[in-house]
Amino acid sequence: MSRGAALFLAFILIFTFPIWIGLLAGGFGLMVGIFGGIFGIIGSIIGAIFNVIGSVFSAIFGAFDWGWSGTPIFHSHLHMNRYAFLAFIIVIALIISKKRQRS
């Protein structure tokens, strides 16, 4: 290799070194970001599963008002606890089913 080629190669390496470091750091950041995104997706799926389980238990125990203070479902002028709301839904369903049986 001639001296001019060696100087040109050294010149290219010195001036493009920040670009190579930036590309490597960007690739590393991209890989870490994808890895963190995967952990975020897995964590949110697990959180959603626990939320559904908690909501089912809350609906079961809250509907019969066992140990809760009767938190109202509607906060406007109609104050109805969960048990009364469940009874209202059952009555409406029975009325609809009776009307369908008559027809």
N, C-alpha and C positions, 0 to 999 in steps of 0.2 A: 504494500500500500504506500502510495507516495505521501509526501509531507502535506501537500495541498488537500488531498482527499481526507487525511486524518484530521486536519484542522477544520475542514468543512463538516466532517462527522461530529467532531467535538462541539462545533458551533451549533449544529442542529440539535444535538442532545442537550446542551445548556439552555438554549432558548425554548425548546419544546418540553423541557422537564416539568414546568408547572402545568402544562396541558395534560401530560400523562398522569400526574398526581391528581389533577382535578377529575379526569375520567375514571381513575381507579376509586377515588373517594365517592364520586357520583354512583358508580356501580355498587360499591359497598352500601351506600345509603339506600339505593333502590332495593337491594336484597334485604336489608334490615327492615325497611318499610313494608315490603311484601310479607316478611315473617311476622311483623307486628300486626299487620292487617289480618293475617290468618288467625293469630291469637285473639284479636278483637272479634272476629266472626265467631270463633268457637266459644269465646266467653259470652257473647250476646245470645247465642243459641242456648247455652246452658242456663243463662239468666231468664230467657223466655220460657224454657221448660219449667223452671222453678216458679216463675210467675203464674203459669197456667195451673200448676199444682196448688199454689197458695190461693189462687182465685177460686178454684173448685172447693177447697176446704172453707174458704170464707163464705162462698155462696151456700154451702150446705149448713154450716153452723150459724151463719148470719140470717138465713131464711127463717129459722126457728127461734132466733133471738136468744141463743144460749150464752149467757154471760156477757153479752154486749149491751150497751146502753140504748139500744133501739135507734141507731143512726138513721135518720130519715133518708129515703131515696129521693124524694122530690123536695126541693128547698123553696118552692114558691108558696102558694096559699094551701096547697094540698100536702099535708104532712102524713106520711104513711110509712110505717116501718116495713121491713122486708117480709115479715110473716103476713101482714095484711096485703102487701102487694102480690105475694104468691097466691093467697086465697082469692084475690081479685082476678088474677090470670086464670085460675082453675074454674071460677064461676063463668067467666067469659067463654072458656073452652067448652064447658058443659052446655051453655046456651047455644053456641054455634053447632055443636054436635046434635042437639035435640032438633034444631031447625032443619038440619040436613036429613035426619031420620024421617021427618014428616013429609018431606018432598018426594 
